[in-house]
Amino acid sequence: MMLYYSLKRAALVMITNLLNKLSMRCSSIRYGKNFYSCGRILFRNYAGKGGIEIGDWVGINSCGLANPVGGEGRTLIQTGKRGKIKIGNHVGISNSAIFCVDSIIIEDGACIGAGAKIYDTDFHSVVPEYRLEGNTNVPTAPVYIGKKAFIGSCVIILKGVSIGDESVVGAGSVVTRNIPPREIWAGNPARFIKKLYKND
């Protein structure tokens, strides 16, 4: 059984890695060396050239076989016309959604857990008149995820949030405010749990 699973995964990696690279080239997405993927990634780069940049040694899972923890969800990476997504080196992403209207930066070594969602926009205004009249005045603000940060499964990161280097966000959390470096946060809304290192 394990051999069958391993062979199936290896075949999926080989095929979808080629297809994802072709999709990125056709979508004017820059990616670095040793890009790895398992499962078809949904890329939507409405910003065009420079809208999405992916560093070296980045691994992205995008199906249930690649990472069962994320269910059958695919990874979505999408920019609006003026959005910019920058993913650093040695970043891992599983079955997640990254939707950018303004700016989303994921620094080197960050890990984005299965089913996580990162949004730099509210998508809709909270004011009914704005929603009903063309959905205007929608709040947006950049999102920043620091080096070696760990974002747990099914975490939702909302607009304007900065997560410090090496910080950890517990599974299922909703992040609505900035998290300093080397801290563990969890909950809805996410709150401080403890320092990552005792000496900090």
PyRosetta script that sets phi, psi and omega in degrees:
from pyrosetta import init, pose_from_sequence

init()
pose = pose_from_sequence("MMLYYSLKRAALVMITNLLNKLSMRCSSIRYGKNFYSCGRILFRNYAGKGGIEIGDWVGINSCGLANPVGGEGRTLIQTGKRGKIKIGNHVGISNSAIFCVDSIIIEDGACIGAGAKIYDTDFHSVVPEYRLEGNTNVPTAPVYIGKKAFIGSCVIILKGVSIGDESVVGAGSVVTRNIPPREIWAGNPARFIKKLYKND")
pose.set_psi(1, -44.6)
pose.set_omega(1, 179.6)
pose.set_phi(2, -64.8)
pose.set_psi(2, -37.8)
pose.set_omega(2, 178.7)
pose.set_phi(3, -63.4)
pose.set_psi(3, -42.5)
pose.set_omega(3, 178.6)
pose.set_phi(4, -61.2)
pose.set_psi(4, -45.1)
pose.set_omega(4, 178.7)
pose.set_phi(5, -60.9)
pose.set_psi(5, -45.1)
pose.set_omega(5, -178.6)
pose.set_phi(6, -63.4)
pose.set_psi(6, -42.5)
pose.set_omega(6, 179.5)
pose.set_phi(7, -66.7)
pose.set_psi(7, -40.7)
pose.set_omega(7, 179.1)
pose.set_phi(8, -63.7)
pose.set_psi(8, -42.1)
pose.set_omega(8, 179.5)
pose.set_phi(9, -66.7)
pose.set_psi(9, -42.6)
pose.set_omega(9, -179.8)
pose.set_phi(10, -61.2)
pose.set_psi(10, -40.7)
pose.set_omega(10, 178.5)
pose.set_phi(11, -66.1)
pose.set_psi(11, -40.8)
pose.set_omega(11, 179.3)
pose.set_phi(12, -63.9)
pose.set_psi(12, -43.2)
pose.set_omega(12, 178.7)
pose.set_phi(13, -59.8)
pose.set_psi(13, -47.6)
pose.set_omega(13, -177.2)
pose.set_phi(14, -60.5)
pose.set_psi(14, -44.9)
pose.set_omega(14, -176.8)
pose.set_phi(15, -73.3)
pose.set_psi(15, -51.2)
pose.set_omega(15, -174.6)
pose.set_phi(16, -71.8)
pose.set_psi(16, -28.4)
pose.set_omega(16, 176.4)
pose.set_phi(17, -62.3)
pose.set_psi(17, -43.2)
pose.set_omega(17, 176.9)
pose.set_phi(18, -63.8)
pose.set_psi(18, -43.9)
pose.set_omega(18, -179.1)
pose.set_phi(19, -66.0)
pose.set_psi(19, -40.2)
pose.set_omega(19, 179.4)
pose.set_phi(20, -66.7)
pose.set_psi(20, -38.9)
pose.set_omega(20, 177.1)
pose.set_phi(21, -64.8)
pose.set_psi(21, -40.3)
pose.set_omega(21, 177.0)
pose.set_phi(22, -63.2)
pose.set_psi(22, -42.5)
pose.set_omega(22, 178.9)
pose.set_phi(23, -62.2)
pose.set_psi(23, -40.9)
pose.set_omega(23, 179.4)
pose.set_phi(24, -65.4)
pose.set_psi(24, -42.2)
pose.set_omega(24, 178.9)
pose.set_phi(25, -62.9)
pose.set_psi(25, -42.3)
pose.set_omega(25, 179.5)
pose.set_phi(26, -68.0)
pose.set_psi(26, -23.7)
pose.set_omega(26, -178.1)
pose.set_phi(27, -99.7)
pose.set_psi(27, 11.5)
pose.set_omega(27, 179.6)
pose.set_phi(28, 59.1)
pose.set_psi(28, 39.4)
pose.set_omega(28, 178.3)
pose.set_phi(29, -102.2)
pose.set_psi(29, 126.9)
pose.set_omega(29, 178.0)
pose.set_phi(30, -85.5)
pose.set_psi(30, 134.3)
pose.set_omega(30, 174.9)
pose.set_phi(31, -138.4)
pose.set_psi(31, 150.7)
pose.set_omega(31, -175.1)
pose.set_phi(32, -90.1)
pose.set_psi(32, -167.4)
pose.set_omega(32, -177.0)
pose.set_phi(33, -75.1)
pose.set_psi(33, 155.1)
pose.set_omega(33, 177.0)
pose.set_phi(34, 56.7)
pose.set_psi(34, 38.3)
pose.set_omega(34, 172.6)
pose.set_phi(35, -66.4)
pose.set_psi(35, 137.2)
pose.set_omega(35, -177.8)
pose.set_phi(36, -130.6)
pose.set_psi(36, 137.6)
pose.set_omega(36, 175.4)
pose.set_phi(37, -149.4)
pose.set_psi(37, 151.5)
pose.set_omega(37, 175.4)
pose.set_phi(38, -134.0)
pose.set_psi(38, 110.8)
pose.set_omega(38, -174.7)
pose.set_phi(39, 101.2)
pose.set_psi(39, 151.4)
pose.set_omega(39, -178.5)
pose.set_phi(40, -74.1)
pose.set_psi(40, 126.5)
pose.set_omega(40, 177.6)
pose.set_phi(41, -92.5)
pose.set_psi(41, 138.7)
pose.set_omega(41, 177.4)
pose.set_phi(42, -93.0)
pose.set_psi(42, 103.4)
pose.set_omega(42, 177.7)
pose.set_phi(43, -99.2)
pose.set_psi(43, 133.3)
pose.set_omega(43, 172.5)
pose.set_phi(44, -137.5)
pose.set_psi(44, 98.6)
pose.set_omega(44, -175.0)
pose.set_phi(45, -106.8)
pose.set_psi(45, 78.0)
pose.set_omega(45, -178.4)
pose.set_phi(46, -73.0)
pose.set_psi(46, -12.9)
pose.set_omega(46, 178.7)
pose.set_phi(47, -81.1)
pose.set_psi(47, -15.9)
pose.set_omega(47, -179.8)
pose.set_phi(48, 77.9)
pose.set_psi(48, -153.4)
pose.set_omega(48, -175.0)
pose.set_phi(49, -56.4)
pose.set_psi(49, 129.5)
pose.set_omega(49, -179.2)
pose.set_phi(50, 86.1)
pose.set_psi(50, -3.9)
pose.set_omega(50, -178.7)
pose.set_phi(51, -72.1)
pose.set_psi(51, -35.4)
pose.set_omega(51, 178.5)
pose.set_phi(52, -132.1)
pose.set_psi(52, 124.1)
pose.set_omega(52, 177.2)
pose.set_phi(53, -125.8)
pose.set_psi(53, 129.2)
pose.set_omega(53, -177.5)
pose.set_phi(54, -122.4)
pose.set_psi(54, 130.1)
pose.set_omega(54, -175.0)
pose.set_phi(55, -79.5)
pose.set_psi(55, -162.4)
pose.set_omega(55, -179.3)
pose.set_phi(56, -83.7)
pose.set_psi(56, 151.9)
pose.set_omega(56, 174.8)
pose.set_phi(57, 55.0)
pose.set_psi(57, 42.1)
pose.set_omega(57, 177.3)
pose.set_phi(58, -95.3)
pose.set_psi(58, 133.7)
pose.set_omega(58, 177.8)
pose.set_phi(59, -118.2)
pose.set_psi(59, 129.8)
pose.set_omega(59, -179.0)
pose.set_phi(60, -129.5)
pose.set_psi(60, 121.2)
pose.set_omega(60, 172.6)
pose.set_phi(61, -93.5)
pose.set_psi(61, 144.9)
pose.set_omega(61, -175.9)
pose.set_phi(62, -151.3)
pose.set_psi(62, 44.0)
pose.set_omega(62, 174.7)
pose.set_phi(63, -172.8)
pose.set_psi(63, 166.6)
pose.set_omega(63, -178.8)
pose.set_phi(64, -65.0)
pose.set_psi(64, -33.7)
pose.set_omega(64, 178.9)
pose.set_phi(65, -66.8)
pose.set_psi(65, -35.9)
pose.set_omega(65, -179.8)
pose.set_phi(66, -68.2)
pose.set_psi(66, -41.9)
pose.set_omega(66, 179.6)
pose.set_phi(67, -152.5)
pose.set_psi(67, 95.5)
pose.set_omega(67, -177.5)
pose.set_phi(68, -58.8)
pose.set_psi(68, -23.1)
pose.set_omega(68, -179.2)
pose.set_phi(69, -60.2)
pose.set_psi(69, -32.0)
pose.set_omega(69, -178.6)
pose.set_phi(70, -87.2)
pose.set_psi(70, 8.3)
pose.set_omega(70, -177.6)
pose.set_phi(71, 68.4)
pose.set_psi(71, -149.2)
pose.set_omega(71, -178.3)
pose.set_phi(72, -97.0)
pose.set_psi(72, 9.3)
pose.set_omega(72, -177.1)
pose.set_phi(73, -66.5)
pose.set_psi(73, 147.0)
pose.set_omega(73, 175.2)
pose.set_phi(74, -96.7)
pose.set_psi(74, 159.2)
pose.set_omega(74, 173.9)
pose.set_phi(75, -82.0)
pose.set_psi(75, 130.8)
pose.set_omega(75, 175.0)
pose.set_phi(76, -114.1)
pose.set_psi(76, 129.9)
pose.set_omega(76, 173.7)
pose.set_phi(77, -128.3)
pose.set_psi(77, 110.2)
pose.set_omega(77, -172.1)
pose.set_phi(78, -136.6)
pose.set_psi(78, 137.1)
pose.set_omega(78, 172.1)
pose.set_phi(79, -116.3)
pose.set_psi(79, 150.2)
pose.set_omega(79, 168.1)
pose.set_phi(80, -81.4)
pose.set_psi(80, -173.6)
pose.set_omega(80, -175.0)
pose.set_phi(81, -63.4)
pose.set_psi(81, -28.4)
pose.set_omega(81, -179.9)
pose.set_phi(82, -114.8)
pose.set_psi(82, 10.6)
pose.set_omega(82, -177.5)
pose.set_phi(83, -81.1)
pose.set_psi(83, 157.4)
pose.set_omega(83, 176.7)
pose.set_phi(84, -143.3)
pose.set_psi(84, 120.3)
pose.set_omega(84, 176.1)
pose.set_phi(85, -109.4)
pose.set_psi(85, 127.0)
pose.set_omega(85, 176.2)
pose.set_phi(86, -124.5)
pose.set_psi(86, 118.7)
pose.set_omega(86, 179.2)
pose.set_phi(87, -111.8)
pose.set_psi(87, 123.7)
pose.set_omega(87, -174.9)
pose.set_phi(88, -76.0)
pose.set_psi(88, -164.1)
pose.set_omega(88, -179.3)
pose.set_phi(89, -83.9)
pose.set_psi(89, 151.2)
pose.set_omega(89, 175.3)
pose.set_phi(90, 56.9)
pose.set_psi(90, 38.3)
pose.set_omega(90, 177.6)
pose.set_phi(91, -97.2)
pose.set_psi(91, 139.8)
pose.set_omega(91, 175.6)
pose.set_phi(92, -115.9)
pose.set_psi(92, 134.9)
pose.set_omega(92, -178.5)
pose.set_phi(93, -135.9)
pose.set_psi(93, 134.4)
pose.set_omega(93, 179.2)
pose.set_phi(94, -128.5)
pose.set_psi(94, 121.9)
pose.set_omega(94, 169.2)
pose.set_phi(95, 43.4)
pose.set_psi(95, 48.4)
pose.set_omega(95, -172.7)
pose.set_phi(96, -117.3)
pose.set_psi(96, 167.4)
pose.set_omega(96, 177.1)
pose.set_phi(97, -120.8)
pose.set_psi(97, 124.5)
pose.set_omega(97, 177.3)
pose.set_phi(98, -122.4)
pose.set_psi(98, 111.8)
pose.set_omega(98, -174.9)
pose.set_phi(99, -122.3)
pose.set_psi(99, 119.7)
pose.set_omega(99, -170.1)
pose.set_phi(100, -126.5)
pose.set_psi(100, 125.5)
pose.set_omega(100, 171.9)
pose.set_phi(101, -105.7)
pose.set_psi(101, -31.9)
pose.set_omega(101, -177.0)
pose.set_phi(102, -111.7)
pose.set_psi(102, -82.2)
pose.set_omega(102, -177.7)
pose.set_phi(103, -155.8)
pose.set_psi(103, 132.3)
pose.set_omega(103, 172.4)
pose.set_phi(104, -131.9)
pose.set_psi(104, 121.3)
pose.set_omega(104, 178.9)
pose.set_phi(105, -118.1)
pose.set_psi(105, 127.3)
pose.set_omega(105, 175.5)
pose.set_phi(106, -118.2)
pose.set_psi(106, 113.8)
pose.set_omega(106, -172.7)
pose.set_phi(107, -79.9)
pose.set_psi(107, 172.5)
pose.set_omega(107, -176.5)
pose.set_phi(108, -55.1)
pose.set_psi(108, 138.8)
pose.set_omega(108, 173.0)
pose.set_phi(109, 77.7)
pose.set_psi(109, 2.1)
pose.set_omega(109, 180.0)
pose.set_phi(110, -71.6)
pose.set_psi(110, 150.3)
pose.set_omega(110, 178.8)
pose.set_phi(111, -123.3)
pose.set_psi(111, 121.0)
pose.set_omega(111, -179.4)
pose.set_phi(112, -107.0)
pose.set_psi(112, 110.7)
pose.set_omega(112, -172.5)
pose.set_phi(113, -70.3)
pose.set_psi(113, 166.8)
pose.set_omega(113, -175.2)
pose.set_phi(114, -59.2)
pose.set_psi(114, 130.3)
pose.set_omega(114, 176.1)
pose.set_phi(115, 79.0)
pose.set_psi(115, 7.8)
pose.set_omega(115, 178.8)
pose.set_phi(116, -69.6)
pose.set_psi(116, 154.4)
pose.set_omega(116, 178.8)
pose.set_phi(117, -132.4)
pose.set_psi(117, 129.2)
pose.set_omega(117, -179.0)
pose.set_phi(118, -124.5)
pose.set_psi(118, 116.0)
pose.set_omega(118, -176.8)
pose.set_phi(119, -126.6)
pose.set_psi(119, 133.7)
pose.set_omega(119, 174.1)
pose.set_phi(120, -104.1)
pose.set_psi(120, 17.8)
pose.set_omega(120, -178.4)
pose.set_phi(121, -143.9)
pose.set_psi(121, 155.8)
pose.set_omega(121, 173.9)
pose.set_phi(122, -86.2)
pose.set_psi(122, -5.9)
pose.set_omega(122, -179.4)
pose.set_phi(123, 70.6)
pose.set_psi(123, -41.2)
pose.set_omega(123, -178.8)
pose.set_phi(124, -136.9)
pose.set_psi(124, 152.6)
pose.set_omega(124, 173.8)
pose.set_phi(125, -76.2)
pose.set_psi(125, 149.6)
pose.set_omega(125, 175.8)
pose.set_phi(126, -80.1)
pose.set_psi(126, -13.8)
pose.set_omega(126, 179.8)
pose.set_phi(127, -85.8)
pose.set_psi(127, 120.0)
pose.set_omega(127, -175.4)
pose.set_phi(128, -55.1)
pose.set_psi(128, -40.6)
pose.set_omega(128, -178.4)
pose.set_phi(129, -60.7)
pose.set_psi(129, -40.5)
pose.set_omega(129, 179.2)
pose.set_phi(130, -67.2)
pose.set_psi(130, -40.3)
pose.set_omega(130, 179.6)
pose.set_phi(131, -64.4)
pose.set_psi(131, -41.0)
pose.set_omega(131, -174.7)
pose.set_phi(132, -81.7)
pose.set_psi(132, -12.7)
pose.set_omega(132, 180.0)
pose.set_phi(133, -113.6)
pose.set_psi(133, 56.9)
pose.set_omega(133, 175.8)
pose.set_phi(134, 88.4)
pose.set_psi(134, 10.1)
pose.set_omega(134, 178.2)
pose.set_phi(135, 54.0)
pose.set_psi(135, 56.4)
pose.set_omega(135, -179.2)
pose.set_phi(136, -92.5)
pose.set_psi(136, 170.4)
pose.set_omega(136, 177.6)
pose.set_phi(137, 54.1)
pose.set_psi(137, 46.7)
pose.set_omega(137, 177.8)
pose.set_phi(138, -84.3)
pose.set_psi(138, 122.2)
pose.set_omega(138, -179.1)
pose.set_phi(139, -65.2)
pose.set_psi(139, 134.6)
pose.set_omega(139, 174.1)
pose.set_phi(140, -138.8)
pose.set_psi(140, 153.7)
pose.set_omega(140, 176.2)
pose.set_phi(141, -164.3)
pose.set_psi(141, 145.1)
pose.set_omega(141, -175.7)
pose.set_phi(142, -60.5)
pose.set_psi(142, 151.9)
pose.set_omega(142, 175.2)
pose.set_phi(143, -118.2)
pose.set_psi(143, 137.2)
pose.set_omega(143, 179.9)
pose.set_phi(144, -131.4)
pose.set_psi(144, 128.9)
pose.set_omega(144, 176.8)
pose.set_phi(145, -120.1)
pose.set_psi(145, 119.2)
pose.set_omega(145, -171.5)
pose.set_phi(146, -74.6)
pose.set_psi(146, 175.6)
pose.set_omega(146, -178.1)
pose.set_phi(147, -62.2)
pose.set_psi(147, 134.2)
pose.set_omega(147, 175.2)
pose.set_phi(148, 61.4)
pose.set_psi(148, 17.7)
pose.set_omega(148, 174.8)
pose.set_phi(149, -68.5)
pose.set_psi(149, 148.9)
pose.set_omega(149, 179.7)
pose.set_phi(150, -120.2)
pose.set_psi(150, 115.7)
pose.set_omega(150, 179.6)
pose.set_phi(151, -103.6)
pose.set_psi(151, 115.9)
pose.set_omega(151, -174.8)
pose.set_phi(152, -69.9)
pose.set_psi(152, 174.2)
pose.set_omega(152, -178.3)
pose.set_phi(153, -61.3)
pose.set_psi(153, 136.2)
pose.set_omega(153, 174.2)
pose.set_phi(154, 63.3)
pose.set_psi(154, 21.2)
pose.set_omega(154, 174.1)
pose.set_phi(155, -72.0)
pose.set_psi(155, 143.3)
pose.set_omega(155, 173.5)
pose.set_phi(156, -115.4)
pose.set_psi(156, 121.7)
pose.set_omega(156, 178.3)
pose.set_phi(157, -108.6)
pose.set_psi(157, 121.4)
pose.set_omega(157, -174.5)
pose.set_phi(158, -99.2)
pose.set_psi(158, 170.8)
pose.set_omega(158, -172.7)
pose.set_phi(159, -53.7)
pose.set_psi(159, 148.0)
pose.set_omega(159, 173.3)
pose.set_phi(160, 75.8)
pose.set_psi(160, 8.0)
pose.set_omega(160, -174.7)
pose.set_phi(161, -92.4)
pose.set_psi(161, 139.4)
pose.set_omega(161, 172.9)
pose.set_phi(162, -121.0)
pose.set_psi(162, 126.9)
pose.set_omega(162, 179.8)
pose.set_phi(163, -112.4)
pose.set_psi(163, 122.7)
pose.set_omega(163, -173.4)
pose.set_phi(164, -71.1)
pose.set_psi(164, 165.0)
pose.set_omega(164, 179.4)
pose.set_phi(165, -55.2)
pose.set_psi(165, 135.3)
pose.set_omega(165, 173.6)
pose.set_phi(166, 68.1)
pose.set_psi(166, 3.9)
pose.set_omega(166, 179.5)
pose.set_phi(167, -73.0)
pose.set_psi(167, 155.8)
pose.set_omega(167, -177.5)
pose.set_phi(168, -121.8)
pose.set_psi(168, 132.2)
pose.set_omega(168, 176.4)
pose.set_phi(169, -114.4)
pose.set_psi(169, 120.8)
pose.set_omega(169, -175.5)
pose.set_phi(170, -66.4)
pose.set_psi(170, 153.9)
pose.set_omega(170, -177.1)
pose.set_phi(171, -54.5)
pose.set_psi(171, 138.9)
pose.set_omega(171, 176.0)
pose.set_phi(172, 76.9)
pose.set_psi(172, 5.5)
pose.set_omega(172, -178.0)
pose.set_phi(173, -75.6)
pose.set_psi(173, 155.1)
pose.set_omega(173, 172.9)
pose.set_phi(174, -117.9)
pose.set_psi(174, 113.5)
pose.set_omega(174, -173.8)
pose.set_phi(175, -95.5)
pose.set_psi(175, 116.8)
pose.set_omega(175, -176.9)
pose.set_phi(176, -116.7)
pose.set_psi(176, -7.6)
pose.set_omega(176, 179.9)
pose.set_phi(177, -145.1)
pose.set_psi(177, 168.3)
pose.set_omega(177, -173.7)
pose.set_phi(178, -64.2)
pose.set_psi(178, 143.7)
pose.set_omega(178, 177.1)
pose.set_phi(179, -115.7)
pose.set_psi(179, 122.7)
pose.set_omega(179, -179.9)
pose.set_phi(180, -67.1)
pose.set_psi(180, 167.0)
pose.set_omega(180, 178.4)
pose.set_phi(181, -62.6)
pose.set_psi(181, 148.8)
pose.set_omega(181, 171.1)
pose.set_phi(182, 54.6)
pose.set_psi(182, 47.0)
pose.set_omega(182, 174.2)
pose.set_phi(183, -129.9)
pose.set_psi(183, 155.9)
pose.set_omega(183, 175.7)
pose.set_phi(184, -108.4)
pose.set_psi(184, 125.2)
pose.set_omega(184, 178.9)
pose.set_phi(185, -125.8)
pose.set_psi(185, 152.1)
pose.set_omega(185, 176.9)
pose.set_phi(186, -162.5)
pose.set_psi(186, 160.0)
pose.set_omega(186, 175.3)
pose.set_phi(187, 114.4)
pose.set_psi(187, 178.3)
pose.set_omega(187, 178.8)
pose.set_phi(188, -133.0)
pose.set_psi(188, 103.8)
pose.set_omega(188, -5.6)
pose.set_phi(189, -71.0)
pose.set_psi(189, 156.2)
pose.set_omega(189, -177.9)
pose.set_phi(190, -61.9)
pose.set_psi(190, 139.3)
pose.set_omega(190, 179.0)
pose.set_phi(191, -135.8)
pose.set_psi(191, 163.6)
pose.set_omega(191, -179.0)
pose.set_phi(192, -64.3)
pose.set_psi(192, 133.0)
pose.set_omega(192, 175.8)
pose.set_phi(193, -106.8)
pose.set_psi(193, -55.3)
pose.set_omega(193, 178.5)
pose.set_phi(194, -168.7)
pose.set_psi(194, 167.9)
pose.set_omega(194, 174.0)
pose.set_phi(195, -72.2)
pose.set_psi(195, 147.5)
pose.set_omega(195, 178.5)
pose.set_phi(196, -70.3)
pose.set_psi(196, -38.2)
pose.set_omega(196, 178.9)
pose.set_phi(197, -117.7)
pose.set_psi(197, 139.6)
pose.set_omega(197, -176.7)
pose.set_phi(198, -63.2)
pose.set_psi(198, -31.3)
pose.set_omega(198, -175.3)
pose.set_phi(199, -81.7)
pose.set_psi(199, -7.8)
pose.set_omega(199, -179.7)
pose.set_phi(200, -72.1)
pose.dump_pdb("model.pdb")
